[in-house]
Amino acid sequence: MNTTILRKSVLGIAGLAFAGGLAAGPLNHHTTSGTVDARPVAAAQADTTVDAGKLIPHGVQGTQSRIDLDAEQTANAKAIIAATKKTGLDERAAVISIGTALQESKLQNLGHLGDRNDHDSLGLFQQRPSSGWGSPEQITDPQYATTAFLKGLKQVDGWQDMPLTDAAQTVQVSAYPDAYAQWEQQAADLVTQHWNNS
């Protein structure tokens, strides 16, 4: 067999495998002695792990809930992470934001729900136009909604050191102030999984 064709075939398959791995999320790379790590530098840098101690500094509170996410919900979690990074805040802010959105909407960008709607609450964070969060179009834009939530979070003294449920409640003023706590572990897991590729 022609060695040029063989080499191109092997490189093509390797390229597809590499691209597929990046699309599927962070990779766990384990090299054995004698194996050469041929990843591009950018991919090697994206493999950095997130410090779990910063994600949940006080440990989770109470029983934790978890839901399976579809592609839209995962995309919304990634949008929250990207907006958090754009504002210059850290992984802990992303955990608080995702945990809040898990409680408020299960990471679904909700429009008006008719009779089931809580007043005029909309979007990932169930923010209300009548409460000054923005227009319906703004509130249902994940980046805008996250930035608005984070603006409120930054005004909370000591939010970095608060349990998630306290920080979220201070911003959201929910009728169920302790409900946010149950999502902290899943939020931290999502940040760990997607922080370096969002």
C-alpha positions in Angstrom: 0.0 0.0 0.0 1.2 3.5 -0.8 2.7 4.9 2.5 1.5 8.5 1.6 -2.1 7.3 1.4 -1.8 5.3 4.6 -0.2 8.2 6.4 -3.1 10.6 5.3 -5.7 8.0 6.3 -4.2 7.6 9.8 -3.9 11.4 10.2 -7.5 11.9 9.0 -8.9 9.4 11.5 -6.8 10.8 14.3 -8.1 14.3 13.4 -11.7 13.1 13.5 -11.2 11.4 16.8 -9.5 14.5 18.3 -12.3 16.8 17.0 -15.0 14.4 18.2 -13.4 14.4 21.7 -13.4 18.1 21.9 -17.0 18.3 20.9 -17.9 15.8 23.6 -16.3 17.8 26.4 -13.1 17.8 28.3 -10.9 14.7 27.9 -9.1 12.8 30.6 -5.7 12.2 29.1 -3.6 9.6 30.7 -0.2 8.9 29.1 1.9 5.8 29.8 5.6 5.9 29.8 7.0 5.8 26.3 3.8 7.4 24.8 4.2 10.8 23.2 1.5 13.4 23.8 1.0 14.9 20.4 -1.9 17.2 21.3 -1.7 20.8 20.1 -0.7 23.3 22.8 -4.2 24.9 22.9 -5.8 21.6 23.6 -3.3 20.8 26.3 -4.1 24.1 28.0 -7.8 23.5 27.8 -7.4 20.3 29.8 -6.7 22.3 33.1 -8.8 21.0 35.9 -11.0 23.3 38.0 -10.3 23.6 41.8 -13.2 21.8 43.4 -12.5 23.6 46.7 -13.4 26.9 45.0 -16.6 25.6 43.5 -18.2 24.5 46.8 -16.1 26.1 49.6 -18.4 25.1 52.4 -19.6 21.7 51.0 -23.2 21.1 49.8 -26.1 21.7 52.1 -28.9 19.1 52.5 -30.1 16.5 50.0 -28.9 17.1 46.5 -31.1 16.9 43.4 -30.0 16.0 39.9 -31.7 16.0 36.5 -30.7 14.7 33.1 -30.0 17.6 30.8 -30.9 17.7 27.1 -28.8 19.6 24.5 -30.7 22.8 25.0 -30.2 22.7 28.8 -26.5 21.9 28.4 -26.2 24.8 25.9 -27.8 27.1 28.5 -25.4 26.0 31.2 -22.5 26.7 28.8 -24.0 30.1 28.0 -24.1 30.9 31.7 -20.5 29.9 32.1 -19.5 32.0 29.0 -21.3 35.1 30.4 -19.7 34.6 33.8 -16.3 34.5 32.3 -17.1 37.5 30.1 -17.9 39.5 33.2 -14.6 38.5 34.8 -16.0 36.5 37.6 -14.8 33.1 38.7 -16.0 29.5 38.8 -17.9 30.1 42.1 -20.0 32.7 40.5 -20.8 30.2 37.7 -21.8 27.6 40.2 -24.2 30.0 42.0 -25.6 31.1 38.6 -26.2 27.6 37.3 -27.6 26.4 40.6 -30.0 29.3 40.6 -31.1 28.6 37.0 -31.5 24.9 37.8 -34.0 25.8 40.6 -35.8 28.6 38.7 -36.2 26.9 35.3 -34.3 23.6 35.2 -32.0 25.4 32.8 -34.8 25.9 30.3 -35.2 29.4 28.8 -38.9 29.7 29.6 -41.3 32.0 27.9 -44.6 33.0 29.3 -46.3 29.9 30.7 -49.9 31.2 30.8 -51.7 30.2 34.0 -48.6 28.4 35.3 -46.6 31.6 35.0 -45.4 33.2 38.2 -46.5 36.8 37.4 -44.4 37.9 34.5 -41.4 35.7 35.2 -39.3 34.7 32.2 -36.1 33.0 31.1 -33.5 30.9 32.8 -33.6 32.9 36.1 -37.3 33.6 36.0 -36.6 37.3 36.1 -39.5 39.8 35.9 -39.8 42.7 33.5 -42.1 44.4 36.0 -39.3 44.2 38.6 -36.8 46.0 36.5 -34.8 43.0 35.2 -35.2 44.0 31.6 -37.5 43.6 28.7 -39.0 40.1 27.8 -36.5 39.9 24.9 -33.6 40.7 27.1 -34.6 38.4 29.9 -34.9 35.5 27.5 -31.4 36.1 26.2 -29.2 33.8 28.3 -26.2 36.1 28.2 -28.2 39.1 29.2 -30.1 37.2 31.9 -26.9 35.8 33.4 -25.2 39.2 33.3 -28.2 40.8 35.0 -28.1 38.1 37.7 -24.3 38.5 38.2 -24.7 42.3 38.5 -27.1 41.6 41.4 -24.8 39.0 42.9 -21.8 41.4 42.8 -23.8 43.8 45.0 -24.1 41.2 47.7 -21.3 41.7 50.3 -19.4 38.6 50.8 -21.2 36.5 48.2 -18.0 34.5 47.5 -18.1 33.1 51.0 -21.8 32.5 51.3 -23.6 29.2 50.8 -25.1 29.1 47.4 -28.7 29.2 48.6 -28.0 32.4 50.6 -26.2 34.2 47.7 -29.0 33.2 45.3 -31.8 34.1 47.6 -30.3 37.6 48.2 -30.4 38.3 44.5 -33.6 36.4 43.6 -35.8 37.1 46.7 -37.7 33.8 46.2 -40.6 32.5 48.2 -38.6 29.3 48.7 -35.2 30.6 49.9 -33.7 27.2 50.8 -34.6 25.5 47.5 -31.4 26.6 45.7 -29.1 24.5 47.9 -30.2 21.2 46.4 -28.6 22.1 43.0 -25.1 23.0 44.2 -23.4 19.7 43.4 -24.9 19.4 39.9 -24.0 23.1 39.2 -20.4 22.4 40.4 -20.2 19.3 38.2 -21.4 21.3 35.1 -18.8 24.0 35.8 -16.1 21.4 36.2 -17.2 19.8 32.9 -17.6 22.9 30.8 -15.5 25.8 32.3 -12.6 25.2 30.0 -14.6 24.9 26.8 -17.2 27.6 27.2 
